[in-house]
Amino acid sequence: MTNFQWRIEQDARDAALARGEEIAKLNRFSAGPVDPFRVIASEGGQIHAEGDDFRDCFDGRLSYHDGRFLLIYNIRYNAWSHSGTHHPKVRFTVAHELGHYYLDPHREFLVNRRKPIESFTEFESNKQVEREADAFAAGLLMPEYLVAPRINRQTQASTASIKQVAKEFDVSLTSMMVRWTQLSDFPCATLCIRNEHILRAESARLHSIVIKCMAFRFRFVIGTQRVDRFAFRLVNS
């Protein structure tokens, strides 16, 4: 991929994230956690949501039927330990599917092609359309106007502090690490690694070469079924 192509795709992801934040503001969320089901309700019956255990078939699915949208989400992750009504993975999936609804090109595809979009969510897909929906979900569940003030109170992040903010917003540690990096005023990076290969990296005020060189020196593991994610934080002395 050329730098120009990467820039186009990154701009689309940034626009999707901004759209998610816009929806959070329109629904007047003033504190975390942001409830994606309240966003669904705000659409006045345009979206019908149903959850069930679909095992490994998909995390979420959105389809268009005669003027309305059917949003299906996989509740198998509710078997994992969680404190709210749904596991954070399920909440992220619902927010991801809302991205397909609110992002105009995604919505036009659903309406015009009459084909469903099936997704594996929370930074697990390399498809551009899915990465845009992930970005929307991050913006919706962790909007800058709510999360940035919590993140930038401290110059050094700890696992405990990231977990605390993740708990406040009812999102996974993985999601909060990615968003923390995006919003931090201090040098840091979060990496997604599979089989010792960096699949994706988010950085704040760090050069990409530094990320590649330092990735294996500063890391702690968050295990998932599909990918091992590693993260580190660097702060200038």
N, C-alpha and C positions, 0 to 999 in steps of 0.2 A: 504494500500500500504506500502511495506517495504521501508526502506531507500535506499536499493540497487535498487529497481524498480524505485523509485523517481529519483535517480541519473541518471539512464539510460535515462529516459524521459527528464530530465533537460538537459542532454548532447545533446540530439537530438534537443531540442529547441535552445540551445546555438549555435549549428552548423547551424541551419536554420537562426538565426539572423546574424551570420557571413557571410553566403551566400548572404543574402540581402545586407549587407554592401559591399561585393565584387562586386555585380552587380552595385551598385551605383558608385563605383570607376571605373569599366570598362566602364561605360557610361560617365565618366569624369564630374560628377556633382561637382562643386566647391563652391556652395552656395545653400541654400534652397530657394524655395521649390524644392524638387525632383519630376520630372514629370514622373509618371508611364506610361503614354501614349508614351512618348519618348522611354522608355525601350521597349515597345511593337513594336514600329517602328524599333528599332535596330535589331529585329529578322528577318527582311527581308521577311515579309509575312507569317511567320510560325504561327503567332497568328492573328486571326481576332476577333476584339472586337466590341460588340454591347451593347448599353444601352437602357433600357426601364423600365417602371413602372410595377414591378411584385408584388406590394403590399407586403403582408407578406410571400410570397412563399419562398424566399431566398434573401440573399444580393448579392451573386455571384454564378456563375456556370461555370465550365470548363469541356470541353469534347474534345475528339479526333476523328477526321474524316479524314481518307485517307491521313495521313501524315501531317495534319494541326490541329491546336487547335482552338476551338471556345470559346471565353471568353465573358460571358454575365454578365452584372452588373446592379443592380437595381438602377434606378435614382430617386426613390421616395423621397430619402433624399434631393434631390435638392430643394424640397419645403421648407426646413428649411433655415433659414437665413445663407448666406455665401457670401464671397467676390469674390472668383475665379469662374472659369468655372463650377466646380463641388463642391458640399459640401465635406468637409474633410472625411466624412464617406464613400462617393462614391470613393474618391481617395484611401482610405485605403482598400476598397473592391477590387479594381483593383490590388493593390499591393499584397493583400492576394492571389488572384487567380494566380498572377505571381509566388507566392511561390509554388503553386501546379505544375506549369510548370517547375520551375528551380530546385526544390528539387527532386533528382533522384528517391527515392522510390515512391513519389507521381506521378511523370511522368510515371514510369513503370506501376503503377496501371492503369492509364488512357489508356495507349497504349495496355497493355496486356488484361485487363478486358473489355475494350470498354464501360465502364460505366462512366457517368459524376460524378463529385464531386460537390455537392451543399452545400453552406456554409452560416452560419451566422457569421459575422466577427467582428473584433475589441474587442477581449477578451470576447465574449459572449458564446462561446462553451467550454465545458470541454473535448471534444474529443481530443486525442493527435495529430491526423493529422491536426486538425484545429488550435490547439495551436501552432504547428510548422509553419503553414502558417501565423498566426498572428505574430509570432516572425520574420519571413522573412520580412513581410511588415514593421514592426517596424525598422528593420535594413536597409531596402531600403529607406524608407521615412525619417528616422532620424538616418543616419549613425554616428557612434561615431566620426569619424574624422571631421565632420561638427558640431555636436551638443554638444559634451563634452566641447569644449572651451567656448561655450556660457553659459553652465550650471555652470561651476566651477569658473566663475568670481566672484561669490558671495557666502558667507558662509551661508546666510539665504535666503531661497526662499519665495517669496510672491505669492499670487494668481496673482497679476499684472505681475510679472516677468515671471511666467510660461505661462500666456496667451500671453505675447509678443513673446516669443520664439515659441509657438505653431502657432501664426499668421505668423511668418517668414517662417515656414516650411509648412504652410497650412495643419495642422493636428488638430485633436480635442484636447481639454484640457485633456480629459481622456488619450489619447495616449501619449501626452507629459508628463503627470504626471508619467505614467509607465516608460517611457524612461528616464525621469529625475532621477527617483529613481535608475534605473540600472546604470546610468553613474555618479552619484554624488560622489564626494570625501568626502562628509559630511554625518553624520547619518540622515537617513530619511526613510520613508516607505509610500507606497501607497497600499490601500486595496480595494477590490471589495466585496461588502456586499449585500446580498439579504435576506430580512426577518430576519434581525438581525443575520445572519450567515455569517461568512467570507468565501467567495468562493475562493478567491485568494489573495495573498499578494506578493508584491515586496519590498525588503528592501535593504538598503545600510548601512553596519556596525551596524546593529541592530540585537539582538538575537530574534528569533521567539517568545519567551515567552514575551518579552517586547512588541512586536507588539500586541499580543492577549490581554495583560493587558491594554494597552494604547489606543486601537483602538477607544473606545467609549468616550474618554476624549478629543481627538484632531481630529476634523473631520469637513469637510464642504461638502455639498451635490452637486453632479452633477447628475441631473435627466435624465434618458433615459426611453424608453418605456419598456424595458425588465429587467433592473436592476438599482438599486441605487448604485452609486459608492461614496465611501468616501475616503478622503485622509488626512494625517497629516504629518507634518515634525517636527523632533526633532533635536536639535543641542546641542552638549555638551557645557557647560559653561566653 
